[in-house]
């Protein structure tokens, strides 16, 4: 293909027809520019596709992390409620001069400490 264009260019230059050669040169330049523009557009599309894929990946990871954080928060809330109940049991035992069940008091002290 390159030889074909080379032969045309050489023939036009040798025939000493500058107007035809100029038209040929301009046409070739336009083809090169169009090729470059197409390549740039394809590159832009590829970049946008990669960016979309990266955004989706980030959002999926964020969703997974939020689910884990919610689960941890629920577990911490449950543990806090458990500790509050143990603290209330200990306070009630102190206020009633340890008339509560001693086994429950020992377990509450162990958990809270």
N, C-alpha and C positions, 0 to 999 in steps of 0.2 A: 504494500500500500504506500509506504514511504517512497519507494522507487518510482511509483506511478506519479506522485506529486512532484518529485524531483525532476522527472523527465518533462513534465508540463512546464515547470518553472524554467528549466534550461532552454526548452524550445521557444518559449515566449521571450526570454532574454536574448537568445541568439537571433531571433527574427527581427530584432530591433523594433518591436512594437510596444512602446512604453505604456500606452493607454490600456492595452489588453493586459499587460503585465501588472499594471497598477490595480486594475479591477480584480485580477487574480489574487494579488497580495492582500487587498482589502477584504476580499471574500475569505481568504484563509485566516486573516486576523479575526474577523467576526466569528468564524467557526471556533477558533481557540477561545475567544472571550465567552462565547455561549457554553462551551465545555467547562470552563472554569466556573461560571455562574451555576451550572447544574451541579458540579461537584461541591460547591459551597452550600447550596441548598440541601443537598443530601446529607452533608456533614451537620448542618443545623438540625435537620429532622432527627438524625441519630442522637445528637446531643440532647434534644428535648425528650426523646424516648428514654434515654438513660436517666435523665433528671426525674421523669415520672416514676420510673422503676425505683429509684432511690427514695423518693418521697413515700411511695407505697411501703417500702421496706421499713423506713423510719416510723411510719404510722402503725404498722403491725407490731414493731418492737415496743412502741409506746403503749399500745393497747395491752400487750402481754405484761409489761411492767406495772401498768395501772391495776390490772387484775390481781397481780401478786401483792401490790401495796394495799389494796382493799382487803384482801384476805388477812394480811398481817395486822392491819388496823382492827379488823373484827376480832382476831385472836387476842390482841392487846386489850381491847375493850372488855372482852369476856374475862380475861385474867384480872383486870382492874375491878370488875364487879365482884369477882371471887375474893379479892383482897379486901374490898370494902366490907363484904359480909363477915369475913374473919375479924376485921378490926371492930366492927359493931358488936360481934360476939364477945370479944375481949373486953370492950368498954362496958357492955352489959354485965359481964362477970365481975368486973371491978366495982361497978356501982351496986351490985347486989351482994357484995362480999363473998363472991365465988360460990353462989348457990346454983350455978349452972352445972351441967353435966361435965365432970372433970375431963373425960376423954375428949369431948368436943373442944374444950378449952386448950388442951395440950396440942391437939391437931391444928387448931387455929393459930396458936403461938408458933408452932413449927412452920406453918405455911407463911405466916406474915414476916417471920424473922429471916 
